[in-house]
Amino acid sequence: MGKTYGKCKLCKSNNFLYYAGLCKKCNRKGKGSIVKEELAEKQQEAIKIQKEKRRQKIEEKIEKKALEEKDDLNAEQKKRLVELTPGIRTIAELEKHSEEKNEE
């Protein structure tokens, strides 16, 4: 991965930049370490958000599968199943879809 050319975040000079957007001189300074720490914190926060989204998707898949396996669903469960099923917007479409699935 090559270095990009642009303006340094600290000294505003045009140079080749390291990953934190700092030139070689600023990358070695103490103030540069603050910028690097802030960038690392942002990256860690982004990783946490991605993990949470993945966990939520897995939980939704499990919930959807459990609802699909049930025979009798109440109105709230049907609404939730409609929310979890892409391409289906109403309970009527859900019932039609489940009938077609049962015929196969």
BAMAR-965210 format. One record per residue: residue number from 1; residue in three letters; x, y, z of N, C-alpha, C in turn. Coordinates in steps of 0.05 Angstrom, whole numbers. Each point is the difference from the previous one (the first is absolute). Last residue first. Example, Ala and Ser with C-alpha at 12.3 -4.5 7.8 and 13.67 -1.06 7.14 Angstrom:
! BAMAR-965210
   vopa   vovo       nx       ny       nz      cax      cay      caz       cx       cy       cz
      2    Ser      257      -45      142       16       24        1      -15       22       14
      1    Ala        6     -115       -1      -18       24        0       18       24        0
END
This chain:
! BAMAR-965210
   vopa   vovo       nx       ny       nz      cax      cay      caz       cx       cy       cz
    104    Glu     -904     -532      -41       25      -12      -11        8      -23       17
    103    Glu      -73       51       28       -7      -15      -24       24      -14      -12
    102    Asn       11       61       73      -12      -25        9       -7      -19      -24
    101    Lys       30       89      -16       22      -16       10      -10      -28        9
    100    Glu      -62       64      -28       15       -9      -23       24      -18        9
     99    Glu      -51       41       67      -16      -20      -14       15      -12      -24
     98    Ser       38       73       46        2      -25       16      -17      -23      -12
     97    His       -3       86      -40       27      -11       -3        2      -27       15
     96    Lys      -79       50       11        1      -11      -27       27      -14       -5
     95    Glu      -10       46       81      -17      -24       -1        1      -13      -27
     94    Leu       44       82        8       14      -20       16      -16      -26        0
     93    Glu      -39       76      -39       22      -11      -17       15      -22       14
     92    Ala      -65       45       49      -12      -16      -21       21      -12      -18
     91    Ile       26       60       67       -5      -26       11      -13      -18      -21
     90    Thr       65       78      -34      -25       -3       15       -3      -28       10
     89    Arg       77       28      -51       -7       25       14      -26       -2       17
     88    Ile       89      -57      -49      -27       -4        9       -7       25       17
     87    Gly       87      -10      -35      -17       -5      -23      -29       -4        7
     86    Pro       73      -25       73        3       20      -22      -19       -7      -23
     85    Thr       -9      -22      108        0      -12      -27        3       21      -21
     84    Leu       -9       20       94       25      -15       -4        2      -12      -27
     83    Glu      -78       49       28       23       18        2       26      -15       -6
     82    Val      -79      -50        4       -1       17      -23       24       19        0
     81    Leu      -13      -52       75       10      -17      -22        0       16      -26
     80    Arg      -37       41       76       29       -2        3       12      -17      -23
     79    Lys      -93        7        5       12       26       -7       30       -1        2
     78    Lys      -47      -75       29       -2        3      -29       12       26       -9
     77    Gln       -6      -16       92       20      -17      -12       -1        2      -31
     76    Glu      -66       45       49       26       13        4       23      -17      -13
     75    Ala      -89      -34       -2        3       23      -17       27       13        3
     74    Asn       -3     -103       23      -18       21        6        6       25      -17
     73    Leu       16     -107      -25       13       25        7      -22       20        8
     72    Asp       17     -113      -16      -19       21        6       14       25       10
     71    Asp       55      -72      -29      -25       -4      -16      -19       23        5
     70    Lys      112        0        4      -24       -1       16      -25       -3      -18
     69    Glu       89       13      -34       -5      -28        8      -25       -3       16
     68    Glu       33       86      -28       -9      -15      -24       -7      -29        8
     67    Leu       38       57       65      -28        8       -6      -11      -16      -24
     66    Ala       90      -13       25      -18      -10       22      -29        7       -6
     65    Lys       67       34      -58       -3      -29       -3      -19      -12       21
     64    Lys       21       91        6      -16       -5      -23       -4      -30       -4
     63    Glu       58       28       68      -27        7        7      -19       -6      -23
     62    Ile       92      -10      -15       -9      -20       19      -30        4        7
     61    Lys       42       65      -52       -3      -25      -16      -11      -22       18
     60    Glu       22       82       41      -24        2      -16       -5      -25      -17
     59    Glu       79        6       51      -23       -3       17      -26        2      -15
     58    Ile       79       16      -47       -1      -28        8      -24       -5       17
     57    Lys       19       89      -22      -10      -15      -24       -3      -30        7
     56    Gln       38       56       65      -28        5       -2      -12      -15      -24
     55    Arg       93       -4       14      -14      -14       21      -30        3       -2
     54    Arg       55       50      -58        0      -28       -7      -15      -17       20
     53    Lys       10       92       18      -18       -4      -22       -1      -30       -8
     52    Glu       61       26       66      -27        2       10      -20       -5      -22
     51    Lys       91        5      -22       -6      -25       15      -28        0       10
     50    Gln       30       78      -43       -2      -22      -19       -7      -26       14
     49    Ile       19       75       54      -26        4      -14       -4      -23      -20
     48    Lys       83        3       44      -21       -7       19      -28        2      -13
     47    Ile       74       30      -50        1      -30        3      -22       -9       19
     46    Ala       14       92       -9      -12      -10      -24       -1      -31        1
     45    Glu       44       44       70      -29        5        1      -14      -11      -24
     44    Gln       93       -3        1      -10      -19       19      -31        3        3
     43    Gln       46       63      -54        0      -27      -12      -12      -21       18
     42    Lys       12       87       34      -21        0      -20       -2      -28      -14
     41    Glu       71       14       60      -25       -1       14      -24       -1      -19
     40    Ala       86       12      -36       -3      -27       10      -26       -3       15
     39    Leu       23       86      -30       -6      -17      -22       -5      -29        9
     38    Glu       31       61       63      -28        7       -7       -9      -18      -23
     37    Glu       90       -6       25      -17      -12       20      -30        5       -6
     36    Lys       65       41      -55       -1      -29       -5      -18      -14       21
     35    Val       16       92        9      -16       -5      -23       -3      -30       -6
     34    Ile       58       25       69      -28        6        7      -19       -5      -23
     33    Ser       93       -6      -14      -10      -23       14      -29        4        9
     32    Gly       47       71      -41       -8      -21      -19      -11      -24       13
     31    Lys       39       69       50      -27        7       -8      -11      -20      -21
     30    Gly       90       -8       29      -19       -8       21      -29        7       -7
     29    Lys       72      -19      -80       -4       19       23      -20      -11       20
     28    Arg       25      -41      -86       19       -6       21       -5       17       25
     27    Asn      -51       10      -80       -5      -27        9       18       -7       24
     26    Cys       10       81      -49      -21        1       20       -7      -27       12
     25    Lys       65        5      -71        9       17       23      -21        0       22
     24    Lys      -21      -44      -82       21      -14       14        9       15       26
     23    Cys      -99       21      -31       25       -2      -15       21      -14       17
     22    Leu     -108      -19        8       22       17       10       25       -4      -17
     21    Gly      -90      -47        3       -1       26      -14       22       19        9
     20    Ala      -12      -94       26      -16       18       16       -3       28      -13
     19    Tyr       53      -72      -40      -28       -8        2      -17       19       16
     18    Tyr       85       43      -46       -3      -26       12      -30       -5        4
     17    Leu       43       67      -78      -12       -3       27       -1      -29        9
     16    Phe       56       76      -68      -11      -27        1       -9       -5       28
     15    Asn       -4      101      -27       21      -21        2      -14      -27       -4
     14    Asn      -19      113       15       -5      -21      -20       23      -19        0
     13    Ser      -35       59       87       18       -1      -23       -8      -22      -19
     12    Lys      -38       26       90      -13        9      -25       18        2      -24
     11    Cys        9      -32       97       16       23      -10      -11       11      -26
     10    Leu      -48      -72       46       11       18       20       13       25      -12
      9    Lys      -40      -72      -54      -21       10       19       11       20       20
      8    Cys       38      -15     -102        4      -11       27      -21       12       18
      7    Lys      -11      -10     -108        7       18       21        1      -14       27
      6    Gly       22      -56      -90      -20       19        7        9       19       22
      5    Tyr       18     -101      -55       11       26        0      -22       20        6
      4    Thr       17     -109       28      -15       19      -16       14       27        2
      3    Lys       43     -103        7       -8       24       14      -15       18      -18
      2    Gly       -1     -108      -14       16       23       -2      -10       23       16
      1    Met       -4     -111        6      -17       23        0       18       25        0
END
